[in-house]
Every structure is written in C-alpha cells, then in structure tokens.
Amino acid sequence: MSDTATYERLQKDVKAVKNDIAALTDQITEAINSFATDARKQARSGYKQARAGAESAFDDMTERGSAMMDAAQDAASSLEETLEDAITQRPLATVGIALGIGFLIGIAWRR
C-alpha cells in the first residue's frame, strides 16, 4: 500500500505542477499581450508626434519661403524703379554706362 500511496501522491504532485505550468503560461501570455498592446500604442503616439512635427516644420518652411519670395519681389521692384529713375534723370549717362558694360563684355568674350 505504501507504493500505491506514493504513486498517488506523485500523480497529485505531477498534476499540481502541470496546473502551475499552465497558470504560468497564461500569465506570461497575458504579460506579452499587454506589452505588445503598450508597444503598439507608443508606436502610434510616436508616429503621430513625428507627423505633427514634420507638418509643423513644413508649414514653417512654407511661410519662410513665402516671406523670402515676397522680399525678393520687393527688391526686384525697387531695383526696377531705381533703374527707371536713373534712366529718366540721366539718359546719356545711362547709355554711356550700357556701352561701357557692353564693351567690357565684348573684350571678355574674345578671350
């Protein structure tokens, strides 16, 4: 009888170990699923933040580009007005300067 009692006790112990392993497996599975869910949430949050940062930087660059274009147009308009004023006030000097620049370009072109 001692062998039968020992055998039954071992069966109970093996069954208890199997139950403990099954419970541990369930806990590990839950922990992994929880970790995966948290990682997915963090990845989405990081993506949203990166996208918002990129959009903000693009908007900022667009505004700066527009401001630079406006400044360039203003400078070109101012230069045009200055040239018009110089030509109307000193037409002979303007023609002389144009001829001189043309002559210099011609000399440089021949070399």
C-alpha positions in Angstrom: 0.0 0.0 0.0 2.8 2.3 0.6 3.8 2.1 -3.1 0.2 2.9 -4.1 0.0 5.9 -1.8 3.4 7.1 -3.0 2.2 6.7 -6.6 -1.0 8.6 -6.0 0.9 11.3 -4.2 3.3 11.6 -7.2 0.4 11.8 -9.6 -1.1 14.6 -7.5 2.2 16.4 -7.4 2.7 16.0 -11.2 -0.9 17.2 -11.8 -0.2 20.2 -9.5 3.0 21.0 -11.4 1.1 20.8 -14.7 -1.6 23.1 -13.4 1.1 25.5 -12.1 2.8 25.5 -15.5 -0.5 26.1 -17.3 -1.2 29.0 -15.0 2.3 30.4 -15.5 1.9 30.1 -19.3 -1.4 32.0 -19.1 0.3 34.8 -17.1 3.2 35.0 -19.5 0.8 35.2 -22.4 -1.2 37.9 -20.8 2.0 39.9 -20.0 3.3 39.5 -23.6 -0.1 40.6 -25.0 -0.2 43.6 -22.6 3.4 44.5 -23.6 2.5 44.3 -27.3 -0.5 46.5 -26.8 1.5 49.1 -24.9 4.2 49.0 -27.6 1.6 49.5 -30.3 0.1 52.4 -28.5 3.6 54.0 -28.0 4.5 53.5 -31.7 1.2 55.1 -32.8 1.8 58.0 -30.4 5.4 58.4 -31.7 4.2 58.3 -35.3 1.6 61.0 -34.6 4.1 63.2 -32.8 6.6 62.8 -35.7 4.0 63.5 -38.3 2.8 66.6 -36.4 6.4 67.8 -36.1 7.0 67.3 -39.8 3.8 69.1 -40.7 4.8 72.0 -38.4 8.3 72.2 -39.9 6.8 72.1 -43.5 4.4 74.9 -42.6 7.2 76.9 -41.1 9.4 76.4 -44.2 6.5 77.4 -46.5 5.9 80.6 -44.5 9.7 81.4 -44.6 9.8 80.6 -48.4 6.8 82.9 -49.0 8.4 85.7 -47.0 11.7 85.3 -48.9 9.8 85.3 -52.2 7.9 88.5 -51.2 11.2 90.2 -50.2 12.8 89.2 -53.5 9.9 90.6 -55.4 10.0 93.8 -53.4 13.8 94.1 -54.1 13.3 93.5 -57.8 10.5 96.0 -57.9 12.6 98.6 -56.1 15.6 97.9 -58.4 13.4 98.4 -61.4 12.1 101.7 -60.1 15.6 102.8 -59.3 16.8 102.0 -62.8 13.8 103.7 -64.4 14.5 106.8 -62.3 18.2 106.7 -63.3 17.4 106.3 -67.0 14.8 109.2 -67.0 17.0 111.5 -65.0 20.3 110.8 -66.8 19.6 109.2 -70.2 23.0 110.0 -71.7 24.9 108.7 -68.7 22.8 105.5 -68.8 23.6 105.0 -72.5 27.3 105.5 -71.8 27.3 103.0 -68.9 25.5 100.5 -71.1 28.0 101.0 -73.9 30.9 100.6 -71.4 29.5 97.4 -70.0 28.9 96.0 -73.5 32.5 96.9 -74.4 33.8 95.1 -71.3 31.7 92.0 -72.0 32.9 92.0 -75.6 36.5 92.1 -74.5 36.0 89.4 -72.0 34.1 87.3 -74.6 37.0 87.4 -77.1 39.5 85.9 -74.6 
